[in-house]
Amino acid sequence: MEDTIMSNQQSIGYPNETIKLLHERGSVRSYLDKPIEPEILDAVLKAGIHAPTGGNLQSYSIIKIENKETMGKLAKLCWQDFIGEAAVDLIFCIDHRRHKRLADIGVAPHTTYHSFRHFWVSFQDTIIAAQNICTAADALGLGSCYIGTILEHFEKIIEMCEIPEGVFPVVLLCLGYPKTKPKVTNKFGLEIMVHDETYADIPDENLFVAYTERENHRQLEFTDERLSRIRNVCTRAHGEAFAEHCVGTIKRNGYINPVQYRFGLHYEADEMAMGNTDFLSILEKMGFDWFKEWHPYEE
Ligand SMILES: Cc1cc2nc3c(=O)[nH]c(=O)nc-3n(C[C@H](O)[C@H](O)[C@H](O)COP(=O)(O)O)c2cc1C
């Protein structure tokens, strides 16, 4: 499979090394006990901060954590041991504080804390910089893995990293030398992901088959415990009639299909939609209130 792109069962040559790198990337969750040389880490971080950014505002900050004790705490908090085994953990944060400080110093008006527009763009800035760092890391023989579960522990992370008002953590990225070359994970193909000119739904059957293929036709055995969990999630998300329908489908098929697994047992549909207002109140505590109407200053 070296030097080929596997796409729709067709194999074509890679046009260059960058494309090869991007096609063969994969998340790395197992790292050598080897530090990243400072000049290599600098090169990777500089590639990140050179990323495109809305209005060239660079509305983000990166908290670089190399202290093993702190990394161990993060690993424990997020229930993922490899966070503590990476060489470096990077926490990417939206940062409007820098602009506020600049505005204060430069005697300029400032409303970024209250602006959905600024928030939206800075979220994108943050992730684009993070992804440039992943690609730069891959190019230099390192590996990386995003950790999204920091969102379950925003307050603890804000406290641990002394994150001030106007700054908000988005995602953690583990970096280190990989123990082994990462495996390439199946993804939907262009026929699913790209719409020509206008958005168009593909037929249900094609969509379902594509997902099943992507998940290697995984059929999860159903146990009483799994059925009871799925029934509970379905009832809370859509009511008893739907729960009956879902469990009935599982029993008829004789297995839990990959979509039922993903939204019924992995990212449990009921739990995923809970706590929205709690997230907003943490944002508000950190100075962001763009989800409320803003009113011009009144004398
Ligand atoms: C926003 C985001 C959050 C993620 N959070 C986690 C995580 O908490 N733990 C983990 O092991 N992988 C995490 N990942 C990695 C994904 O599981 C991974 O990208 C996906 O399964 C596709 O595999 P690949 O990166 O090898 O192509 C995350 C990825 C992204 C983009």
PDBQT file of the ligand as one rigid body, heavy atoms in Angstrom, charges set to zero:
ROOT
HETATM    1  C1  LIG A 301     -11.942  17.513  18.326  1.00  0.00    +0.000 C 
HETATM    2  C2  LIG A 301     -11.354  16.125  18.502  1.00  0.00    +0.000 A 
HETATM    3  C3  LIG A 301     -11.404  15.500  19.735  1.00  0.00    +0.000 A 
HETATM    4  C4  LIG A 301     -10.834  14.230  19.913  1.00  0.00    +0.000 A 
HETATM    5  N1  LIG A 301     -10.814  13.668  21.164  1.00  0.00    +0.000 NA
HETATM    6  C5  LIG A 301     -10.200  12.486  21.347  1.00  0.00    +0.000 A 
HETATM    7  C6  LIG A 301     -10.078  11.941  22.650  1.00  0.00    +0.000 A 
HETATM    8  O1  LIG A 301     -10.538  12.519  23.652  1.00  0.00    +0.000 OA
HETATM    9  N2  LIG A 301      -9.422  10.750  22.776  1.00  0.00    +0.000 N 
HETATM   10  C7  LIG A 301      -8.877  10.095  21.696  1.00  0.00    +0.000 A 
HETATM   11  O2  LIG A 301      -8.270   9.034  21.908  1.00  0.00    +0.000 OA
HETATM   12  N3  LIG A 301      -8.985  10.590  20.446  1.00  0.00    +0.000 NA
HETATM   13  C8  LIG A 301      -9.613  11.770  20.250  1.00  0.00    +0.000 A 
HETATM   14  N4  LIG A 301      -9.676  12.313  18.993  1.00  0.00    +0.000 N 
HETATM   15  C9  LIG A 301      -9.102  11.593  17.848  1.00  0.00    +0.000 C 
HETATM   16  C10 LIG A 301     -10.206  10.939  17.021  1.00  0.00    +0.000 C 
HETATM   17  O3  LIG A 301     -10.702   9.836  17.727  1.00  0.00    +0.000 OA
HETATM   18  C11 LIG A 301      -9.629  10.536  15.662  1.00  0.00    +0.000 C 
HETATM   19  O4  LIG A 301      -9.191  11.676  14.976  1.00  0.00    +0.000 OA
HETATM   20  C12 LIG A 301     -10.651   9.772  14.813  1.00  0.00    +0.000 C 
HETATM   21  O5  LIG A 301     -11.009   8.570  15.419  1.00  0.00    +0.000 OA
HETATM   22  C13 LIG A 301     -10.121   9.511  13.418  1.00  0.00    +0.000 C 
HETATM   23  O6  LIG A 301      -8.927   8.784  13.492  1.00  0.00    +0.000 OA
HETATM   24  P1  LIG A 301      -7.567   9.340  12.872  1.00  0.00    +0.000 P 
HETATM   25  O7  LIG A 301      -7.240  10.651  13.541  1.00  0.00    +0.000 OA
HETATM   26  O8  LIG A 301      -6.545   8.294  13.192  1.00  0.00    +0.000 OA
HETATM   27  O9  LIG A 301      -7.800   9.507  11.414  1.00  0.00    +0.000 OA
HETATM   28  C14 LIG A 301     -10.247  13.564  18.795  1.00  0.00    +0.000 A 
HETATM   29  C15 LIG A 301     -10.203  14.210  17.555  1.00  0.00    +0.000 A 
HETATM   30  C16 LIG A 301     -10.723  15.469  17.407  1.00  0.00    +0.000 A 
HETATM   31  C17 LIG A 301     -10.616  16.151  16.070  1.00  0.00    +0.000 C 
ENDROOT
TORSDOF 0
